[in-house]
């Protein structure tokens, strides 16, 4: 049974994501999809909290992109990125919303009367790698609806107070529920079901360090698929390249590059439940020199990725930054802390440094 699993992890204030302006009131909740295939709620928290410029002068007004939402939902959890009494940038209708929002004057000069962002809570449903919204994501979104109803009595009228982004501005969002409105009607039907909710977890942190990839197959895994990605998803494993690389090493597949033959072999070994190859302790380095094993290209950032002094985005100091599209030499990868995707160990000015794994693509 799907649980709410609601966590409160607020992103830092920024003029293009969390301006800190109070909502006039909560009149409705607007449902979106991220259209960011394969990205999780935690991944969006990381993006909005750590990849944007710290000050306005780093980006020209012309190139600024105002975007955010209060809550991101995926098949495993829901994360509140912005306090529910603050403005997000998710449904600016320019004052002509189909919601028939009241023409209330805001106390901030950059907002026009009738702006839907001043009166609504934005909910983003994360999208799977294949472009679908996972059934558990939809069920959890219904639970998020119920949670919001418990906090805001005006949202009890499900059909009028929960709307698609499409219903506000005409944008094709969430696309699957615009193409087939019955899918959205089903979400609202789930919202109306009588389900008891657990309390949200504020500023939730992992109770323990992330565990290493599981070496044993799940009895409930997809035993028909020929895709290692689909199989890993079916047993609840992270299917990204970094995790597959770790699994391949554990099963004795050397030099994993994600080729078809390597993926087929890994899939076969995991299904058979073959014992992973024990890892040998690494001998101490004989030299203090740093050896490059390749390069990564900076991707998935607005302008630049931060270069950190330690593999922990919450406790690190910035050593500098590297522009989007640029390349940098790496000496390995580490799990580190406070990032489910780990970190690339890079060579920066002749010394070891780190960047978040999701912002470096191996080339």
Secondary structure in CASP SS format (residue, H / E / C, confidence):
PFRMAT SS
TARGET T0000
AUTHOR 0000-0000-0000
METHOD secondary structure of the structure
MODEL  1
X C 1.00
X C 1.00
X C 1.00
X C 1.00
X C 1.00
X E 1.00
X E 1.00
X E 1.00
X C 1.00
X C 1.00
X C 1.00
X C 1.00
X C 1.00
X E 1.00
X C 1.00
X C 1.00
X C 1.00
X E 1.00
X C 1.00
X C 1.00
X C 1.00
X E 1.00
X C 1.00
X C 1.00
X C 1.00
X C 1.00
X C 1.00
X E 1.00
X E 1.00
X E 1.00
X E 1.00
X E 1.00
X E 1.00
X C 1.00
X C 1.00
X C 1.00
X C 1.00
X C 1.00
X C 1.00
X C 1.00
X H 1.00
X H 1.00
X H 1.00
X H 1.00
X H 1.00
X H 1.00
X H 1.00
X H 1.00
X H 1.00
X H 1.00
X C 1.00
X C 1.00
X C 1.00
X C 1.00
X C 1.00
X H 1.00
X H 1.00
X H 1.00
X C 1.00
X C 1.00
X H 1.00
X H 1.00
X H 1.00
X C 1.00
X C 1.00
X C 1.00
X C 1.00
X C 1.00
X C 1.00
X C 1.00
X E 1.00
X E 1.00
X E 1.00
X C 1.00
X C 1.00
X C 1.00
X C 1.00
X E 1.00
X E 1.00
X E 1.00
X C 1.00
X C 1.00
X C 1.00
X C 1.00
X C 1.00
X E 1.00
X C 1.00
X C 1.00
X C 1.00
X C 1.00
X C 1.00
X C 1.00
X C 1.00
X C 1.00
X C 1.00
X C 1.00
X C 1.00
X C 1.00
X C 1.00
X C 1.00
X C 1.00
X C 1.00
X C 1.00
X C 1.00
X C 1.00
X C 1.00
X C 1.00
X C 1.00
X C 1.00
X C 1.00
X C 1.00
X C 1.00
X C 1.00
X C 1.00
X C 1.00
X H 1.00
X H 1.00
X H 1.00
X C 1.00
X E 1.00
X E 1.00
X E 1.00
X E 1.00
X E 1.00
X E 1.00
X C 1.00
X C 1.00
X C 1.00
X C 1.00
X C 1.00
X C 1.00
X C 1.00
X C 1.00
X C 1.00
X H 1.00
X H 1.00
X H 1.00
X H 1.00
X H 1.00
X H 1.00
X H 1.00
X H 1.00
X H 1.00
X H 1.00
X H 1.00
X H 1.00
X H 1.00
X H 1.00
X H 1.00
X H 1.00
X H 1.00
X C 1.00
X H 1.00
X H 1.00
X H 1.00
X H 1.00
X C 1.00
X H 1.00
X H 1.00
X H 1.00
X H 1.00
X E 1.00
X E 1.00
X E 1.00
X H 1.00
X H 1.00
X H 1.00
X H 1.00
X H 1.00
X C 1.00
X C 1.00
X C 1.00
X C 1.00
X C 1.00
X H 1.00
X H 1.00
X H 1.00
X H 1.00
X H 1.00
X C 1.00
X H 1.00
X H 1.00
X H 1.00
X H 1.00
X H 1.00
X H 1.00
X H 1.00
X H 1.00
X H 1.00
X H 1.00
X H 1.00
X C 1.00
X C 1.00
X C 1.00
X C 1.00
X C 1.00
X C 1.00
X C 1.00
X C 1.00
X C 1.00
X E 1.00
X E 1.00
X C 1.00
X C 1.00
X C 1.00
X C 1.00
X C 1.00
X C 1.00
X C 1.00
X C 1.00
X C 1.00
X C 1.00
X C 1.00
X C 1.00
X C 1.00
X C 1.00
X C 1.00
X C 1.00
X C 1.00
X C 1.00
X C 1.00
X C 1.00
X C 1.00
X C 1.00
X C 1.00
X C 1.00
X C 1.00
X H 1.00
X H 1.00
X H 1.00
X H 1.00
X H 1.00
X H 1.00
X H 1.00
X C 1.00
X C 1.00
X C 1.00
X C 1.00
X C 1.00
X C 1.00
X H 1.00
X H 1.00
X H 1.00
X H 1.00
X H 1.00
X H 1.00
X H 1.00
X H 1.00
X H 1.00
X H 1.00
X C 1.00
X C 1.00
X C 1.00
X C 1.00
X C 1.00
X C 1.00
X C 1.00
X C 1.00
X C 1.00
X H 1.00
X H 1.00
X H 1.00
X H 1.00
X H 1.00
X H 1.00
X H 1.00
X H 1.00
X H 1.00
X H 1.00
X H 1.00
X H 1.00
X H 1.00
X C 1.00
X C 1.00
X C 1.00
X C 1.00
X C 1.00
X C 1.00
X C 1.00
X C 1.00
X C 1.00
X C 1.00
X C 1.00
X C 1.00
X C 1.00
X C 1.00
X C 1.00
X C 1.00
X C 1.00
X C 1.00
X C 1.00
X C 1.00
X C 1.00
X E 1.00
X E 1.00
X E 1.00
X E 1.00
X E 1.00
X C 1.00
X C 1.00
X C 1.00
X C 1.00
X C 1.00
X E 1.00
X E 1.00
X E 1.00
X E 1.00
X E 1.00
X C 1.00
X C 1.00
X C 1.00
X E 1.00
X C 1.00
X C 1.00
X C 1.00
X C 1.00
X C 1.00
X E 1.00
X E 1.00
X E 1.00
X E 1.00
X E 1.00
X E 1.00
X C 1.00
X C 1.00
X C 1.00
X E 1.00
X E 1.00
X E 1.00
X E 1.00
X E 1.00
X E 1.00
X E 1.00
X E 1.00
X C 1.00
X C 1.00
X E 1.00
X C 1.00
X C 1.00
X C 1.00
X C 1.00
X C 1.00
X E 1.00
X E 1.00
X E 1.00
X E 1.00
X E 1.00
X E 1.00
X C 1.00
X C 1.00
X E 1.00
X E 1.00
X E 1.00
X E 1.00
X E 1.00
X E 1.00
X H 1.00
X H 1.00
X H 1.00
X E 1.00
X E 1.00
X E 1.00
X C 1.00
END
